[in-house]
Amino acid sequence: MSSRSDKYVIEPARPEDGQELLRILEQMPYPGRVSLTYTRRPDAYRSFYKEGEEVRLFVCRDRRAGRIAGLGATAIRDVYINGDPRRVAYLFGLKVAPDYQGRFPLLPDCYAYLYDYLQKKDVEVTFTTILSGNDDARQLLEKKRSVMPAYEAFGRYETYALRNRPAADAASGRRIRAAGKDDIPALVRFLNREAQKHNFFPVSRARDWTGILDNGLTIADVFVMEEGEEIIAAGAVWDQSAYKQYVVNSYSGGLKLLAALPWVSRLCGLPPLPAPGETVRFYTLGRWAVRDNDVRIFDSFLDQVMQAAADYPLCLVGVHEGHPLRERLQRRRHVRYDSEVYLVNWESKTSPVNDLKPLTVYLECGAL
Protein backbone atom coordinates (compact mmCIF):
# COMPACT_ATOMS: atom_id res chain seq x y z
CA MET A 1 0.00 0.00 0.00
CA SER A 2 1.43 3.36 -1.01
CA SER A 3 1.15 6.17 1.50
CA ARG A 4 0.10 9.72 0.83
CA SER A 5 3.80 10.47 0.57
CA ASP A 6 5.64 8.82 -2.31
CA LYS A 7 8.61 8.55 0.01
CA TYR A 8 7.07 5.67 1.98
CA VAL A 9 5.37 2.36 1.31
CA ILE A 10 3.43 0.28 3.85
CA GLU A 11 3.85 -3.43 3.23
CA PRO A 12 4.27 -6.79 4.98
CA ALA A 13 7.65 -7.22 6.62
CA ARG A 14 10.12 -9.59 5.00
CA PRO A 15 12.20 -12.31 6.66
CA GLU A 16 15.36 -10.37 5.84
CA ASP A 17 14.04 -7.43 7.94
CA GLY A 18 14.61 -9.35 11.17
CA GLN A 19 17.84 -7.70 12.30
CA GLU A 20 16.74 -4.17 11.41
CA LEU A 21 13.50 -4.71 13.33
CA LEU A 22 15.53 -5.93 16.28
CA ARG A 23 17.70 -2.79 16.25
CA ILE A 24 14.61 -0.57 16.29
CA LEU A 25 13.09 -2.44 19.23
CA GLU A 26 16.30 -2.27 21.24
CA GLN A 27 16.65 1.48 20.68
CA MET A 28 13.30 2.11 22.38
CA PRO A 29 13.23 1.18 26.09
CA TYR A 30 9.99 1.22 28.03
CA PRO A 31 9.79 3.94 30.70
CA GLY A 32 8.64 3.49 34.29
CA ARG A 33 10.00 2.65 37.72
CA VAL A 34 11.69 -0.25 35.98
CA SER A 35 13.04 0.84 32.60
CA LEU A 36 13.03 -2.21 30.34
CA THR A 37 14.12 -3.00 26.83
CA TYR A 38 11.63 -5.38 25.29
CA THR A 39 13.47 -7.35 22.65
CA ARG A 40 12.91 -10.30 20.35
CA ARG A 41 16.24 -12.04 20.00
CA PRO A 42 17.65 -13.66 17.99
CA ASP A 43 15.31 -12.81 15.06
CA ALA A 44 12.57 -10.24 15.51
CA TYR A 45 10.74 -11.22 12.33
CA ARG A 46 10.33 -14.84 13.38
CA SER A 47 9.54 -13.79 16.94
CA PHE A 48 6.53 -11.71 15.90
CA TYR A 49 5.10 -14.66 13.99
CA LYS A 50 5.15 -16.82 17.11
CA GLU A 51 2.43 -14.60 18.65
CA GLY A 52 -0.42 -16.50 17.01
CA GLU A 53 -1.58 -18.47 14.01
CA GLU A 54 -2.74 -15.38 12.10
CA VAL A 55 -0.16 -12.65 12.53
CA ARG A 56 0.49 -9.78 10.13
CA LEU A 57 3.70 -7.83 10.69
CA PHE A 58 3.91 -4.72 8.56
CA VAL A 59 6.49 -2.02 8.09
CA CYS A 60 6.47 1.50 6.77
CA ARG A 61 9.52 1.58 4.53
CA ASP A 62 11.43 4.67 3.48
CA ARG A 63 11.80 4.04 -0.22
CA ARG A 64 14.64 6.47 -0.77
CA ALA A 65 16.76 5.45 2.19
CA GLY A 66 15.77 1.78 2.08
CA ARG A 67 15.14 1.84 5.83
CA ILE A 68 12.23 0.88 8.07
CA ALA A 69 10.57 4.02 9.45
CA GLY A 70 7.91 2.27 11.51
CA LEU A 71 6.36 -1.10 12.23
CA GLY A 72 3.34 -2.72 13.77
CA ALA A 73 1.64 -6.07 14.07
CA THR A 74 -1.73 -7.62 14.63
CA ALA A 75 -2.57 -11.11 15.87
CA ILE A 76 -6.02 -12.52 15.18
CA ARG A 77 -7.25 -14.90 17.86
CA ASP A 78 -10.39 -16.83 18.73
CA VAL A 79 -11.64 -15.84 22.18
CA TYR A 80 -14.90 -15.93 24.08
CA ILE A 81 -16.98 -12.76 23.99
CA ASN A 82 -20.32 -12.73 25.80
CA GLY A 83 -20.09 -16.51 26.11
CA ASP A 84 -19.51 -17.26 22.42
CA PRO A 85 -16.37 -17.75 20.31
CA ARG A 86 -15.44 -14.61 18.40
CA ARG A 87 -12.53 -13.46 16.27
CA VAL A 88 -10.62 -10.56 17.79
CA ALA A 89 -7.47 -8.75 16.80
CA TYR A 90 -4.74 -7.61 19.13
CA LEU A 91 -2.66 -4.64 17.91
CA PHE A 92 0.89 -4.63 19.22
CA GLY A 93 4.45 -3.64 18.45
CA LEU A 94 3.50 -0.24 17.03
CA LYS A 95 6.80 1.62 16.80
CA VAL A 96 8.27 4.60 14.98
CA ALA A 97 12.01 4.28 14.46
CA PRO A 98 13.96 6.86 16.51
CA ASP A 99 15.26 8.71 13.44
CA TYR A 100 11.70 9.25 12.20
CA GLN A 101 10.01 10.33 15.42
CA GLY A 102 8.57 13.83 15.31
CA ARG A 103 8.49 13.84 11.53
CA PHE A 104 6.41 10.82 10.80
CA PRO A 105 3.06 11.87 9.30
CA LEU A 106 1.93 8.40 8.31
CA LEU A 107 0.05 6.99 11.30
CA PRO A 108 -3.31 7.48 9.53
CA ASP A 109 -1.98 5.49 6.56
CA CYS A 110 -0.80 2.71 8.87
CA TYR A 111 -4.22 2.51 10.49
CA ALA A 112 -5.91 2.48 7.08
CA TYR A 113 -3.69 -0.45 6.13
CA LEU A 114 -4.66 -2.30 9.32
CA TYR A 115 -8.35 -1.55 8.88
CA ASP A 116 -8.38 -2.90 5.33
CA TYR A 117 -6.57 -6.04 6.45
CA LEU A 118 -8.84 -6.73 9.44
CA GLN A 119 -12.04 -6.15 7.49
CA LYS A 120 -11.08 -9.01 5.19
CA LYS A 121 -10.53 -11.24 8.22
CA ASP A 122 -14.03 -10.80 9.71
CA VAL A 123 -12.64 -9.46 12.98
CA GLU A 124 -15.36 -8.31 15.38
CA VAL A 125 -13.34 -6.64 18.15
CA THR A 126 -9.91 -5.02 18.15
CA PHE A 127 -7.96 -4.22 21.30
CA THR A 128 -4.53 -3.10 22.37
CA THR A 129 -2.54 -2.30 25.51
CA ILE A 130 -0.18 0.56 26.35
CA LEU A 131 2.10 0.66 29.39
CA SER A 132 0.65 3.08 31.92
CA GLY A 133 3.92 5.02 32.14
CA ASN A 134 4.15 5.57 28.40
CA ASP A 135 2.53 9.00 28.51
CA ASP A 136 3.61 10.04 25.01
CA ALA A 137 1.93 7.05 23.37
CA ARG A 138 -1.19 7.42 25.48
CA GLN A 139 -1.58 11.11 24.67
CA LEU A 140 -1.02 10.45 20.99
CA LEU A 141 -3.59 7.68 20.72
CA GLU A 142 -6.20 8.93 23.20
CA LYS A 143 -6.63 12.22 21.36
CA LYS A 144 -9.65 12.09 19.08
CA ARG A 145 -8.64 12.43 15.44
CA SER A 146 -10.85 12.14 12.38
CA VAL A 147 -8.18 10.20 10.48
CA MET A 148 -7.54 7.61 13.21
CA PRO A 149 -9.68 5.12 15.14
CA ALA A 150 -10.89 6.01 18.62
CA TYR A 151 -9.12 4.34 21.53
CA GLU A 152 -11.74 3.62 24.18
CA ALA A 153 -10.55 2.88 27.70
CA PHE A 154 -11.25 -0.67 28.86
CA GLY A 155 -9.64 -0.73 32.27
CA ARG A 156 -6.22 -1.48 33.62
CA TYR A 157 -4.24 -4.69 33.22
CA GLU A 158 -1.97 -5.50 36.14
CA THR A 159 1.05 -7.78 35.86
CA TYR A 160 2.38 -9.13 39.15
CA ALA A 161 6.02 -10.21 39.31
CA LEU A 162 6.08 -12.64 42.22
CA ARG A 163 9.03 -14.21 43.91
CA ASN A 164 8.74 -17.78 42.76
CA ARG A 165 8.29 -19.16 46.23
CA PRO A 166 5.07 -20.58 47.70
CA ALA A 167 3.31 -18.14 50.00
CA ALA A 168 1.96 -20.94 52.17
CA ASP A 169 2.41 -24.65 52.82
CA ALA A 170 2.14 -26.00 49.30
CA ALA A 171 1.65 -29.49 50.68
CA SER A 172 -1.79 -28.64 52.04
CA GLY A 173 -5.03 -29.26 50.15
CA ARG A 174 -5.39 -30.99 46.80
CA ARG A 175 -2.26 -31.85 44.87
CA ILE A 176 -1.37 -30.76 41.36
CA ARG A 177 0.22 -33.00 38.78
CA ALA A 178 1.88 -32.56 35.43
CA ALA A 179 -0.53 -33.03 32.53
CA GLY A 180 0.07 -35.47 29.69
CA LYS A 181 -1.31 -36.09 26.21
CA ASP A 182 -4.15 -38.20 27.59
CA ASP A 183 -5.36 -35.15 29.55
CA ILE A 184 -5.82 -32.92 26.51
CA PRO A 185 -9.55 -33.63 25.91
CA ALA A 186 -10.46 -33.01 29.57
CA LEU A 187 -8.20 -29.94 29.71
CA VAL A 188 -9.84 -28.42 26.64
CA ARG A 189 -13.33 -29.04 28.05
CA PHE A 190 -12.40 -27.47 31.39
CA LEU A 191 -10.73 -24.40 29.91
CA ASN A 192 -13.59 -23.73 27.49
CA ARG A 193 -16.19 -24.17 30.23
CA GLU A 194 -14.46 -21.60 32.43
CA ALA A 195 -13.63 -19.39 29.45
CA GLN A 196 -17.31 -18.86 28.66
CA LYS A 197 -17.65 -17.05 31.99
CA HIS A 198 -15.08 -14.47 30.85
CA ASN A 199 -14.57 -12.00 28.05
CA PHE A 200 -11.43 -12.38 25.92
CA PHE A 201 -10.46 -15.80 27.31
CA PRO A 202 -8.85 -17.79 24.44
CA VAL A 203 -10.81 -20.61 22.87
CA SER A 204 -8.96 -23.87 23.58
CA ARG A 205 -8.48 -26.56 20.96
CA ALA A 206 -6.73 -29.88 21.26
CA ARG A 207 -4.10 -28.92 18.73
CA ASP A 208 -3.08 -25.89 20.80
CA TRP A 209 -1.26 -28.25 23.14
CA THR A 210 0.67 -30.27 20.58
CA GLY A 211 3.39 -27.69 19.92
CA ILE A 212 2.01 -26.83 16.49
CA LEU A 213 1.82 -23.12 17.36
CA ASP A 214 5.60 -23.00 18.00
CA ASN A 215 5.13 -20.53 20.86
CA GLY A 216 6.91 -22.50 23.56
CA LEU A 217 3.65 -23.84 25.00
CA THR A 218 2.77 -27.56 24.97
CA ILE A 219 0.90 -30.00 27.18
CA ALA A 220 4.23 -30.77 28.91
CA ASP A 221 4.12 -27.26 30.44
CA VAL A 222 0.65 -27.70 31.97
CA PHE A 223 -0.27 -28.57 35.55
CA VAL A 224 -3.75 -29.61 36.62
CA MET A 225 -5.53 -29.91 39.95
CA GLU A 226 -8.37 -32.40 40.23
CA GLU A 227 -11.30 -33.22 42.46
CA GLY A 228 -12.03 -36.86 41.86
CA GLU A 229 -11.67 -37.17 38.10
CA GLU A 230 -12.69 -33.57 37.40
CA ILE A 231 -10.16 -30.82 36.65
CA ILE A 232 -10.76 -27.84 38.93
CA ALA A 233 -7.67 -25.76 38.06
CA ALA A 234 -5.14 -25.69 35.26
CA GLY A 235 -2.33 -23.50 34.04
CA ALA A 236 0.96 -23.59 32.18
CA VAL A 237 4.51 -22.66 33.10
CA TRP A 238 5.13 -20.64 29.96
CA ASP A 239 8.75 -19.79 29.17
CA GLN A 240 8.98 -17.59 26.06
CA SER A 241 12.62 -16.61 26.46
CA ALA A 242 13.61 -18.44 23.27
CA TYR A 243 11.97 -15.71 21.18
CA LYS A 244 11.30 -12.63 23.35
CA GLN A 245 12.99 -11.14 26.38
CA TYR A 246 13.04 -8.22 28.80
CA VAL A 247 16.39 -6.58 29.60
CA VAL A 248 16.63 -4.23 32.61
CA ASN A 249 18.01 -0.76 31.84
CA SER A 250 17.59 1.01 35.17
CA TYR A 251 15.48 1.42 38.30
CA SER A 252 14.11 4.50 40.00
CA GLY A 253 12.69 5.28 43.42
CA GLY A 254 12.72 2.57 46.05
CA LEU A 255 13.37 -0.12 43.46
CA LYS A 256 16.79 1.39 42.77
CA LEU A 257 17.75 0.73 46.39
CA LEU A 258 16.33 -2.79 46.34
CA ALA A 259 18.28 -3.61 43.18
CA ALA A 260 21.51 -2.37 44.78
CA LEU A 261 20.86 -4.32 47.99
CA PRO A 262 19.42 -7.72 46.97
CA TRP A 263 19.49 -8.97 50.55
CA VAL A 264 16.82 -6.37 51.38
CA SER A 265 14.53 -7.86 48.72
CA ARG A 266 15.05 -11.33 50.16
CA LEU A 267 14.40 -10.07 53.68
CA CYS A 268 11.16 -8.40 52.56
CA GLY A 269 10.05 -11.45 50.59
CA LEU A 270 10.11 -9.51 47.32
CA PRO A 271 11.17 -11.02 44.01
CA PRO A 272 14.88 -10.65 43.21
CA LEU A 273 15.62 -7.70 40.94
CA PRO A 274 18.04 -8.34 38.07
CA ALA A 275 20.95 -5.95 37.77
CA PRO A 276 20.88 -3.35 34.98
CA GLY A 277 21.93 -5.02 31.75
CA GLU A 278 20.63 -8.42 32.79
CA THR A 279 17.83 -10.31 31.08
CA VAL A 280 14.88 -10.98 33.37
CA ARG A 281 14.45 -14.72 33.88
CA PHE A 282 10.85 -15.71 34.52
CA TYR A 283 7.89 -17.74 33.42
CA THR A 284 4.35 -16.58 32.86
CA LEU A 285 1.39 -18.44 34.29
CA GLY A 286 -0.42 -19.03 31.01
CA ARG A 287 -3.87 -20.28 30.02
CA TRP A 288 -4.83 -20.58 33.65
CA ALA A 289 -8.30 -21.10 35.01
CA VAL A 290 -9.77 -21.98 38.39
CA ARG A 291 -13.25 -23.43 38.80
CA ASP A 292 -15.60 -20.51 39.48
CA ASN A 293 -12.54 -18.39 40.41
CA ASP A 294 -12.50 -20.10 43.81
CA VAL A 295 -10.04 -18.32 46.13
CA ARG A 296 -8.84 -21.39 48.02
CA ILE A 297 -8.30 -23.42 44.88
CA PHE A 298 -6.37 -20.55 43.30
CA ASP A 299 -4.07 -20.01 46.29
CA SER A 300 -3.23 -23.69 46.57
CA PHE A 301 -2.79 -24.13 42.82
CA LEU A 302 -0.45 -21.13 42.46
CA ASP A 303 1.64 -22.18 45.45
CA GLN A 304 2.13 -25.65 44.07
CA VAL A 305 2.96 -24.43 40.56
CA MET A 306 5.63 -22.20 42.07
CA GLN A 307 7.03 -25.17 43.92
CA ALA A 308 7.07 -27.25 40.73
CA ALA A 309 8.82 -24.44 38.80
CA ALA A 310 11.34 -23.68 41.54
CA ASP A 311 14.22 -23.24 39.05
CA TYR A 312 12.80 -19.87 38.01
CA PRO A 313 13.33 -16.81 40.24
CA LEU A 314 10.18 -15.02 39.04
CA CYS A 315 6.60 -15.87 38.19
CA LEU A 316 4.42 -13.41 36.25
CA VAL A 317 0.65 -13.47 36.69
CA GLY A 318 -1.56 -10.94 34.95
CA VAL A 319 -5.14 -9.95 35.72
CA HIS A 320 -7.55 -7.26 34.61
CA GLU A 321 -8.37 -4.81 37.40
CA GLY A 322 -11.86 -6.28 37.76
CA HIS A 323 -10.76 -9.89 38.14
CA PRO A 324 -12.12 -11.48 41.34
CA LEU A 325 -8.74 -13.08 42.13
CA ARG A 326 -6.82 -9.81 41.88
CA GLU A 327 -6.99 -9.31 45.63
CA ARG A 328 -5.26 -12.67 46.18
CA LEU A 329 -2.29 -11.52 44.11
CA GLN A 330 -2.16 -8.19 45.93
CA ARG A 331 -1.73 -10.07 49.20
CA ARG A 332 1.52 -11.58 47.98
CA ARG A 333 4.78 -9.65 47.97
CA HIS A 334 5.21 -8.41 44.44
CA VAL A 335 6.48 -5.84 42.01
CA ARG A 336 3.67 -4.69 39.73
CA TYR A 337 3.55 -2.95 36.40
CA ASP A 338 0.38 -1.76 34.74
CA SER A 339 -0.94 -1.35 31.23
CA GLU A 340 -4.00 0.46 29.96
CA VAL A 341 -6.36 -1.62 27.86
CA TYR A 342 -8.20 -0.03 24.94
CA LEU A 343 -10.85 -1.23 22.54
CA VAL A 344 -10.17 0.22 19.11
CA ASN A 345 -13.27 1.76 17.59
CA TRP A 346 -12.75 1.98 13.85
CA GLU A 347 -16.07 3.53 12.86
CA SER A 348 -16.85 5.73 15.90
CA LYS A 349 -20.59 5.06 15.64
CA THR A 350 -21.28 2.85 18.63
CA SER A 351 -18.85 2.01 21.39
CA PRO A 352 -17.65 -1.62 21.39
CA VAL A 353 -17.54 -1.39 25.19
CA ASN A 354 -21.34 -1.14 25.26
CA ASP A 355 -21.68 -4.45 23.41
CA LEU A 356 -19.93 -6.45 26.14
CA LYS A 357 -21.72 -8.22 28.94
CA PRO A 358 -20.36 -7.50 32.44
CA LEU A 359 -18.23 -10.64 32.59
CA THR A 360 -14.80 -10.99 34.14
CA VAL A 361 -12.10 -9.99 31.67
CA TYR A 362 -9.25 -12.44 31.09
CA LEU A 363 -6.37 -11.33 28.90
CA GLU A 364 -3.54 -13.77 28.22
CA CYS A 365 -0.50 -12.25 29.90
CA GLY A 366 2.01 -14.07 27.71
CA ALA A 367 0.24 -12.90 24.56
CA LEU A 368 0.38 -9.15 25.27
C-alpha positions in Angstrom: 0.0 0.0 0.0 1.4 3.4 -1.0 1.1 6.2 1.5 0.1 9.7 0.8 3.8 10.5 0.6 5.6 8.8 -2.3 8.6 8.6 0.0 7.1 5.7 2.0 5.4 2.4 1.3 3.4 0.3 3.8 3.8 -3.4 3.2 4.3 -6.8 5.0 7.6 -7.2 6.6 10.1 -9.6 5.0 12.2 -12.3 6.7 15.4 -10.4 5.8 14.0 -7.4 7.9 14.6 -9.4 11.2 17.8 -7.7 12.3 16.7 -4.2 11.4 13.5 -4.7 13.3 15.5 -5.9 16.3 17.7 -2.8 16.2 14.6 -0.6 16.3 13.1 -2.4 19.2 16.3 -2.3 21.2 16.7 1.5 20.7 13.3 2.1 22.4 13.2 1.2 26.1 10.0 1.2 28.0 9.8 3.9 30.7 8.6 3.5 34.3 10.0 2.6 37.7 11.7 -0.3 36.0 13.0 0.8 32.6 13.0 -2.2 30.3 14.1 -3.0 26.8 11.6 -5.4 25.3 13.5 -7.4 22.6 12.9 -10.3 20.3 16.2 -12.0 20.0 17.6 -13.7 18.0 15.3 -12.8 15.1 12.6 -10.2 15.5 10.7 -11.2 12.3 10.3 -14.8 13.4 9.5 -13.8 16.9 6.5 -11.7 15.9 5.1 -14.7 14.0 5.1 -16.8 17.1 2.4 -14.6 18.7 -0.4 -16.5 17.0 -1.6 -18.5 14.0 -2.7 -15.4 12.1 -0.2 -12.6 12.5 0.5 -9.8 10.1 3.7 -7.8 10.7 3.9 -4.7 8.6 6.5 -2.0 8.1 6.5 1.5 6.8 9.5 1.6 4.5 11.4 4.7 3.5 11.8 4.0 -0.2 14.6 6.5 -0.8 16.8 5.4 2.2 15.8 1.8 2.1 15.1 1.8 5.8 12.2 0.9 8.1 10.6 4.0 9.4 7.9 2.3 11.5 6.4 -1.1 12.2 3.3 -2.7 13.8 1.6 -6.1 14.1 -1.7 -7.6 14.6 -2.6 -11.1 15.9 -6.0 -12.5 15.2 -7.3 -14.9 17.9 -10.4 -16.8 18.7 -11.6 -15.8 22.2 -14.9 -15.9 24.1 -17.0 -12.8 24.0 -20.3 -12.7 25.8 -20.1 -16.5 26.1 -19.5 -17.3 22.4 -16.4 -17.8 20.3 -15.4 -14.6 18.4 -12.5 -13.5 16.3 -10.6 -10.6 17.8 -7.5 -8.7 16.8 -4.7 -7.6 19.1 -2.7 -4.6 17.9 0.9 -4.6 19.2 4.5 -3.6 18.5 3.5 -0.2 17.0 6.8 1.6 16.8 8.3 4.6 15.0 12.0 4.3 14.5 14.0 6.9 16.5 15.3 8.7 13.4 11.7 9.3 12.2 10.0 10.3 15.4 8.6 13.8 15.3 8.5 13.8 11.5 6.4 10.8 10.8 3.1 11.9 9.3 1.9 8.4 8.3 0.1 7.0 11.3 -3.3 7.5 9.5 -2.0 5.5 6.6 -0.8 2.7 8.9 -4.2 2.5 10.5 -5.9 2.5 7.1 -3.7 -0.4 6.1 -4.7 -2.3 9.3 -8.4 -1.5 8.9 -8.4 -2.9 5.3 -6.6 -6.0 6.4 -8.8 -6.7 9.4 -12.0 -6.1 7.5 -11.1 -9.0 5.2 -10.5 -11.2 8.2 -14.0 -10.8 9.7 -12.6 -9.5 13.0 -15.4 -8.3 15.4 -13.3 -6.6 18.1 -9.9 -5.0 18.1 -8.0 -4.2 21.3 -4.5 -3.1 22.4 -2.5 -2.3 25.5 -0.2 0.6 26.4 2.1 0.7 29.4 0.6 3.1 31.9 3.9 5.0 32.1 4.2 5.6 28.4 2.5 9.0 28.5 3.6 10.0 25.0 1.9 7.1 23.4 -1.2 7.4 25.5 -1.6 11.1 24.7 -1.0 10.5 21.0 -3.6 7.7 20.7 -6.2 8.9 23.2 -6.6 12.2 21.4 -9.7 12.1 19.1 -8.6 12.4 15.4 -10.8 12.1 12.4 -8.2 10.2 10.5 -7.5 7.6 13.2 -9.7 5.1 15.1 -10.9 6.0 18.6 -9.1 4.3 21.5 -11.7 3.6 24.2 -10.5 2.9 27.7 -11.2 -0.7 28.9 -9.6 -0.7 32.3 -6.2 -1.5 33.6 -4.2 -4.7 33.2 -2.0 -5.5 36.1 1.0 -7.8 35.9 2.4 -9.1 39.1 6.0 -10.2 39.3 6.1 -12.6 42.2 9.0 -14.2 43.9 8.7 -17.8 42.8 8.3 -19.2 46.2 5.1 -20.6 47.7 3.3 -18.1 50.0 2.0 -20.9 52.2 2.4 -24.6 52.8 2.1 -26.0 49.3 1.6 -29.5 50.7 -1.8 -28.6 52.0 -5.0 -29.3 50.2 -5.4 -31.0 46.8 -2.3 -31.9 44.9 -1.4 -30.8 41.4 0.2 -33.0 38.8 1.9 -32.6 35.4 -0.5 -33.0 32.5 0.1 -35.5 29.7 -1.3 -36.1 26.2 -4.1 -38.2 27.6 -5.4 -35.2 29.6 -5.8 -32.9 26.5 -9.6 -33.6 25.9 -10.5 -33.0 29.6 -8.2 -29.9 29.7 -9.8 -28.4 26.6 -13.3 -29.0 28.1 -12.4 -27.5 31.4 -10.7 -24.4 29.9 -13.6 -23.7 27.5 -16.2 -24.2 30.2 -14.5 -21.6 32.4 -13.6 -19.4 29.5 -17.3 -18.9 28.7 -17.6 -17.1 32.0 -15.1 -14.5 30.9 -14.6 -12.0 28.1 -11.4 -12.4 25.9 -10.5 -15.8 27.3 -8.8 -17.8 24.4 -10.8 -20.6 22.9 -9.0 -23.9 23.6 -8.5 -26.6 21.0 -6.7 -29.9 21.3 -4.1 -28.9 18.7 -3.1 -25.9 20.8 -1.3 -28.3 23.1 0.7 -30.3 20.6 3.4 -27.7 19.9 2.0 -26.8 16.5 1.8 -23.1 17.4 5.6 -23.0 18.0 5.1 -20.5 20.9 6.9 -22.5 23.6 3.7 -23.8 25.0 2.8 -27.6 25.0 0.9 -30.0 27.2 4.2 -30.8 28.9 4.1 -27.3 30.4 0.6 -27.7 32.0 -0.3 -28.6 35.5 -3.8 -29.6 36.6 -5.5 -29.9 39.9 -8.4 -32.4 40.2 -11.3 -33.2 42.5 -12.0 -36.9 41.9 -11.7 -37.2 38.1 -12.7 -33.6 37.4 -10.2 -30.8 36.6 -10.8 -27.8 38.9 -7.7 -25.8 38.1 -5.1 -25.7 35.3 -2.3 -23.5 34.0 1.0 -23.6 32.2 4.5 -22.7 33.1 5.1 -20.6 30.0 8.8 -19.8 29.2 9.0 -17.6 26.1 12.6 -16.6 26.5 13.6 -18.4 23.3 12.0 -15.7 21.2 11.3 -12.6 23.3 13.0 -11.1 26.4 13.0 -8.2 28.8 16.4 -6.6 29.6 16.6 -4.2 32.6 18.0 -0.8 31.8 17.6 1.0 35.2 15.5 1.4 38.3 14.1 4.5 40.0 12.7 5.3 43.4 12.7 2.6 46.0 13.4 -0.1 43.5 16.8 1.4 42.8 17.8 0.7 46.4 16.3 -2.8 46.3 18.3 -3.6 43.2 21.5 -2.4 44.8 20.9 -4.3 48.0 19.4 -7.7 47.0 19.5 -9.0 50.5 16.8 -6.4 51.4 14.5 -7.9 48.7 15.1 -11.3 50.2 14.4 -10.1 53.7 11.2 -8.4 52.6 10.0 -11.4 50.6 10.1 -9.5 47.3 11.2 -11.0 44.0 14.9 -10.6 43.2 15.6 -7.7 40.9 18.0 -8.3 38.1 21.0 -5.9 37.8 20.9 -3.3 35.0 21.9 -5.0 31.7 20.6 -8.4 32.8 17.8 -10.3 31.1 14.9 -11.0 33.4 14.5 -14.7 33.9 10.8 -15.7 34.5 7.9 -17.7 33.4 4.3 -16.6 32.9 1.4 -18.4 34.3 -0.4 -19.0 31.0 -3.9 -20.3 30.0 -4.8 -20.6 33.6 -8.3 -21.1 35.0 -9.8 -22.0 38.4 -13.2 -23.4 38.8 -15.6 -20.5 39.5 -12.5 -18.4 40.4 -12.5 -20.1 43.8 -10.0 -18.3 46.1 -8.8 -21.4 48.0 -8.3 -23.4 44.9 -6.4 -20.5 43.3 -4.1 -20.0 46.3 -3.2 -23.7 46.6 -2.8 -24.1 42.8 -0.5 -21.1 42.5 1.6 -22.2 45.5 2.1 -25.6 44.1 3.0 -24.4 40.6 5.6 -22.2 42.1 7.0 -25.2 43.9 7.1 -27.3 40.7 8.8 -24.4 38.8 11.3 -23.7 41.5 14.2 -23.2 39.1 12.8 -19.9 38.0 13.3 -16.8 40.2 10.2 -15.0 39.0 6.6 -15.9 38.2 4.4 -13.4 36.2 0.7 -13.5 36.7 -1.6 -10.9 34.9 -5.1 -9.9 35.7 -7.6 -7.3 34.6 -8.4 -4.8 37.4 -11.9 -6.3 37.8 -10.8 -9.9 38.1 -12.1 -11.5 41.3 -8.7 -13.1 42.1 -6.8 -9.8 41.9 -7.0 -9.3 45.6 -5.3 -12.7 46.2 -2.3 -11.5 44.1 -2.2 -8.2 45.9 -1.7 -10.1 49.2 1.5 -11.6 48.0 4.8 -9.6 48.0 5.2 -8.4 44.4 6.5 -5.8 42.0 3.7 -4.7 39.7 3.5 -2.9 36.4 0.4 -1.8 34.7 -0.9 -1.4 31.2 -4.0 0.5 30.0 -6.4 -1.6 27.9 -8.2 0.0 24.9 -10.8 -1.2 22.5 -10.2 0.2 19.1 -13.3 1.8 17.6 -12.8 2.0 13.8 -16.1 3.5 12.9 -16.9 5.7 15.9 -20.6 5.1 15.6 -21.3 2.9 18.6 -18.8 2.0 21.4 -17.7 -1.6 21.4 -17.5 -1.4 25.2 -21.3 -1.1 25.3 -21.7 -4.5 23.4 -19.9 -6.5 26.1 -21.7 -8.2 28.9 -20.4 -7.5 32.4 -18.2 -10.6 32.6 -14.8 -11.0 34.1 -12.1 -10.0 31.7 -9.3 -12.4 31.1 -6.4 -11.3 28.9 -3.5 -13.8 28.2 -0.5 -12.2 29.9 2.0 -14.1 27.7 0.2 -12.9 24.6 0.4 -9.2 25.3 
